[in-house]
Amino acid sequence: MRDDKPSGSLRALFLERYNDFRSQLKRRLGSEDLAHDAMQEAFLKVNDMPPGGSIQQPAAYLFRVALNIACLLYTSDAADEEDSV
């Protein structure tokens, strides 16, 4: 089946490097669960990306998307914990 979405090549690269990105996130964040959750959210974001210009360093871009999502998840979890105290 042919993928007509322009973000298809980014999605393919994301899937190809999924385990590498998750391992990098785990090392950086110190949490397997947070890395896993961030990767799931990042996939949804990459999958829904509209057509756009070219990205010069797509692997670095994809990792940064996942890292940014992880940071948002972490701060959201921390705020939830603070509210429950």
Backbone as CSV, one residue per row, in Angstrom:
resi,resn,N_x,N_y,N_z,CA_x,CA_y,CA_z,C_x,C_y,C_z
1,MET,0.829,-1.167,0.000,0.000,0.000,0.000,0.882,1.242,0.000
2,ARG,0.563,2.166,-0.856,1.362,3.380,-0.973,0.864,4.425,0.011
3,ASP,1.775,5.126,0.644,1.437,6.170,1.609,1.565,7.522,0.927
4,ASP,0.441,8.210,0.766,0.452,9.496,0.085,0.690,10.667,1.024
5,LYS,0.745,10.420,2.315,0.994,11.506,3.258,2.459,11.943,3.161
6,PRO,2.702,13.247,3.003,4.086,13.718,2.953,4.877,13.407,4.211
7,SER,4.187,13.284,5.341,4.902,12.979,6.575,5.264,11.497,6.652
8,GLY,4.913,10.725,5.613,5.166,9.290,5.616,6.622,8.944,5.815
9,SER,7.519,9.706,5.228,8.936,9.399,5.394,9.384,9.682,6.828
10,LEU,8.825,10.710,7.442,9.126,10.960,8.861,8.574,9.833,9.715
11,ARG,7.362,9.405,9.404,6.759,8.303,10.153,7.587,7.032,9.999
12,ALA,8.041,6.763,8.786,8.860,5.571,8.547,10.165,5.645,9.338
13,LEU,10.796,6.815,9.335,12.032,6.984,10.098,11.766,6.838,11.592
14,PHE,10.663,7.401,12.059,10.303,7.289,13.471,10.153,5.823,13.870
15,LEU,9.435,5.065,13.056,9.233,3.646,13.359,10.540,2.859,13.281
16,GLU,11.353,3.211,12.307,12.656,2.536,12.149,13.554,2.761,13.355
17,ARG,13.525,3.970,13.897,14.407,4.342,15.007,13.711,4.331,16.366
18,TYR,12.513,3.798,16.421,11.694,3.835,17.632,12.452,3.354,18.866
19,ASN,13.045,2.189,18.792,13.757,1.645,19.956,14.971,2.483,20.334
20,ASP,15.673,3.021,19.338,16.811,3.903,19.627,16.360,5.161,20.356
21,PHE,15.297,5.784,19.840,14.788,6.999,20.472,14.320,6.710,21.898
22,ARG,13.601,5.589,22.085,13.103,5.244,23.413,14.256,5.004,24.383
23,SER,15.302,4.325,23.918,16.473,4.090,24.775,17.162,5.396,25.150
24,GLN,17.275,6.303,24.198,17.887,7.606,24.476,17.059,8.379,25.492
25,LEU,15.739,8.344,25.322,14.871,9.032,26.280,14.993,8.418,27.670
26,LYS,15.008,7.096,27.726,15.122,6.419,29.017,16.410,6.820,29.735
27,ARG,17.511,6.843,28.991,18.792,7.254,29.601,18.733,8.698,30.076
28,ARG,18.142,9.560,29.277,18.101,10.972,29.619,17.150,11.270,30.772
29,LEU,16.020,10.568,30.786,14.982,10.859,31.768,15.041,9.978,33.007
30,GLY,15.679,8.815,32.866,15.769,7.891,33.983,14.471,7.159,34.278
31,SER,13.577,7.092,33.281,12.286,6.445,33.500,11.839,5.724,32.239
32,GLU,11.687,4.418,32.353,11.187,3.622,31.229,9.741,4.001,30.899
33,ASP,8.934,4.195,31.945,7.526,4.525,31.734,7.354,5.867,31.033
34,LEU,8.086,6.867,31.478,7.991,8.185,30.860,8.476,8.136,29.413
35,ALA,9.550,7.404,29.159,10.063,7.264,27.796,9.021,6.587,26.908
36,HIS,8.399,5.547,27.410,7.380,4.830,26.644,6.186,5.736,26.338
37,ASP,5.685,6.431,27.352,4.544,7.328,27.153,4.872,8.436,26.160
38,ALA,6.054,8.997,26.268,6.462,10.067,25.357,6.551,9.559,23.927
39,MET,7.069,8.355,23.754,7.178,7.797,22.401,5.803,7.553,21.794
40,GLN,4.853,7.100,22.588,3.493,6.883,22.084,2.875,8.211,21.643
41,GLU,3.023,9.230,22.467,2.491,10.550,22.119,3.208,11.145,20.906
42,ALA,4.503,10.943,20.844,5.275,11.462,19.710,4.838,10.795,18.410
43,PHE,4.558,9.493,18.456,4.095,8.821,17.246,2.787,9.432,16.759
44,LEU,1.866,9.688,17.683,0.598,10.302,17.289,0.819,11.661,16.655
45,LYS,1.734,12.426,17.211,2.033,13.752,16.666,2.649,13.637,15.267
46,VAL,3.623,12.757,15.111,4.282,12.579,13.814,3.281,12.071,12.784
47,ASN,2.438,11.167,13.193,1.455,10.582,12.286,0.461,11.625,11.772
48,ASP,0.175,12.631,12.575,-0.796,13.658,12.210,-0.175,14.929,11.649
49,MET,1.123,14.940,11.423,1.769,16.148,10.914,1.264,16.488,9.509
50,PRO,0.962,17.772,9.302,0.535,18.187,7.969,1.731,18.251,7.017
51,PRO,1.448,18.301,5.734,2.549,18.445,4.773,3.317,19.735,5.066
52,GLY,4.596,19.686,4.894,5.394,20.872,5.177,6.687,20.854,4.410
53,GLY,7.553,21.758,4.780,8.850,21.866,4.137,9.768,20.727,4.532
54,SER,10.932,20.750,3.955,11.894,19.698,4.254,12.559,19.967,5.603
55,ILE,12.926,18.889,6.261,13.608,18.964,7.551,15.040,18.512,7.307
56,GLN,15.991,19.346,7.678,17.390,19.057,7.372,17.939,17.872,8.156
57,GLN,17.537,17.722,9.397,18.017,16.616,10.237,16.805,15.910,10.848
58,PRO,16.154,15.061,10.064,14.896,14.464,10.523,15.018,13.608,11.776
59,ALA,16.091,12.866,11.951,16.241,12.039,13.154,16.355,12.927,14.395
60,ALA,17.133,13.982,14.311,17.268,14.913,15.438,15.939,15.602,15.719
61,TYR,15.226,15.956,14.677,13.912,16.585,14.823,12.951,15.649,15.548
62,LEU,12.892,14.400,15.121,11.982,13.431,15.731,12.322,13.177,17.197
63,PHE,13.615,13.079,17.498,14.005,12.884,18.895,13.604,14.088,19.722
64,ARG,13.773,15.272,19.175,13.419,16.495,19.903,11.922,16.566,20.155
65,VAL,11.122,16.133,19.175,9.674,16.077,19.376,9.364,15.178,20.574
66,ALA,9.959,13.990,20.607,9.728,13.051,21.703,10.217,13.616,23.037
67,LEU,11.371,14.263,23.034,11.908,14.840,24.267,11.021,15.972,24.777
68,ASN,10.538,16.811,23.885,9.642,17.898,24.296,8.359,17.344,24.907
69,ILE,7.827,16.301,24.301,6.619,15.677,24.836,6.911,15.076,26.214
70,ALA,8.052,14.438,26.364,8.431,13.870,27.661,8.504,14.956,28.721
71,CYS,9.059,16.093,28.376,9.141,17.206,29.333,7.748,17.683,29.736
72,LEU,6.847,17.767,28.759,5.474,18.172,29.065,4.782,17.143,29.964
73,LEU,4.971,15.876,29.675,4.378,14.822,30.503,4.939,14.867,31.921
74,TYR,6.244,15.087,32.031,6.893,15.135,33.344,6.359,16.295,34.170
75,THR,6.278,17.476,33.580,5.801,18.636,34.336,4.326,18.486,34.676
76,SER,3.557,17.860,33.787,2.149,17.615,34.066,1.989,16.636,35.234
77,ASP,2.790,15.566,35.241,2.754,14.601,36.342,3.183,15.249,37.653
78,ALA,4.217,16.085,37.587,4.708,16.747,38.797,3.645,17.707,39.349
79,ALA,2.946,18.401,38.465,1.899,19.318,38.908,0.739,18.548,39.525
80,ASP,0.405,17.405,38.934,-0.666,16.566,39.496,-0.311,16.072,40.888
81,GLU,0.936,15.649,41.074,1.385,15.181,42.389,1.363,16.315,43.406
82,GLU,1.768,17.502,42.988,1.785,18.648,43.887,0.368,19.027,44.304
83,ASP,-0.574,18.929,43.374,-1.972,19.259,43.677,-2.585,18.258,44.644
84,SER,-2.109,17.019,44.626,-2.692,15.994,45.493,-2.119,16.028,46.903
85,VAL,-1.117,16.841,47.137,-0.496,16.920,48.480,-1.212,17.905,49.341
